[in-house]
Amino acid sequence: MAAAAKQALAAPCAAPKTLADLRTGQRCILDRLDLPEDVARRLMELGFLPGNEVVPGHKAPGGGPRVFRVDGSEVALREDTAARLYIRRDPESDLIVLS
């Protein structure tokens, strides 16, 4: 029993999620950007503002950039950049179909 309790406490669900963790079409709300100021400022100009909805799209072949739909635009981000944009899931959201 003690082992099961320790395993439950060490569950990875407590770790903050990032845009890099999401599946294609899984909506989320951007929580914060953990990037250098100049990069964060540019992404905010493109619509990556805390509180905005972001929807991940398809990845480029060979592990290249991934497209994200935000504020009416589609923006491609590298995996390492997406991994530094923290999100909170929108509890009312579902997967959507991206065309």
C-alpha positions in Angstrom: 0.0 0.0 0.0 2.8 2.4 0.8 4.4 1.9 -2.6 1.1 2.8 -4.3 0.7 6.0 -2.2 4.3 7.1 -3.2 3.6 6.4 -6.8 0.4 8.5 -6.7 2.3 11.4 -5.1 5.0 11.2 -7.8 2.5 11.2 -10.7 3.7 13.4 -13.5 0.3 15.2 -13.8 1.4 17.8 -11.3 4.1 19.0 -13.7 3.3 22.1 -15.7 2.4 21.4 -19.3 3.8 23.2 -22.3 2.7 23.7 -25.9 5.2 21.0 -26.9 3.2 18.4 -24.8 -0.1 18.8 -26.7 -1.6 16.7 -29.5 -2.7 18.2 -32.7 -6.0 20.0 -32.3 -5.9 20.0 -28.5 -7.0 23.5 -27.3 -5.3 25.2 -24.4 -4.9 28.6 -22.8 -1.5 30.1 -22.7 -0.4 30.7 -19.1 3.1 32.1 -19.3 6.2 32.5 -21.5 9.6 31.4 -20.1 11.8 32.9 -22.7 14.3 35.7 -23.1 12.6 39.1 -23.2 13.2 39.8 -26.9 11.9 36.5 -28.0 8.9 36.7 -25.6 8.1 40.2 -26.9 8.1 39.0 -30.5 5.8 36.0 -29.7 3.4 38.3 -27.8 3.3 40.6 -30.9 2.2 37.5 -32.9 -0.6 36.7 -30.4 1.1 34.4 -27.8 -0.3 36.4 -24.9 -1.2 34.8 -21.5 -4.9 34.1 -21.5 -5.1 33.6 -25.3 -6.3 30.3 -26.7 -3.7 28.3 -28.7 -4.4 25.2 -30.9 -1.5 23.1 -32.0 -1.4 22.0 -35.7 0.7 19.6 -37.7 4.4 19.1 -37.3 6.8 19.5 -40.2 8.3 16.2 -41.5 11.5 15.1 -39.9 10.9 16.8 -36.5 10.9 20.4 -37.8 8.7 23.3 -36.5 5.1 22.9 -35.5 2.3 25.1 -36.5 0.2 26.7 -33.8 -3.1 28.6 -34.4 -3.3 31.7 -32.2 -5.3 35.0 -32.5 -6.4 34.2 -36.0 -3.0 33.4 -37.4 -0.9 30.3 -37.8 2.7 30.5 -36.5 5.4 27.9 -36.7 7.5 27.3 -33.6 10.5 25.1 -32.9 10.1 22.3 -30.4 12.5 24.0 -27.9 10.5 27.3 -28.1 7.2 25.5 -27.7 8.6 23.7 -24.6 9.0 27.0 -22.9 5.5 28.3 -23.4 3.5 27.0 -20.4 -0.2 26.3 -20.7 -3.3 25.6 -18.7 -5.9 23.4 -20.3 -9.3 24.9 -21.0 -11.7 22.6 -19.1 -14.5 23.3 -21.7 -12.3 22.6 -24.7 -12.3 19.5 -26.9 -10.2 18.5 -29.8 -10.9 20.4 -33.0 -10.3 19.5 -36.6 -7.7 21.6 -38.3 -8.0 21.9 -42.1 
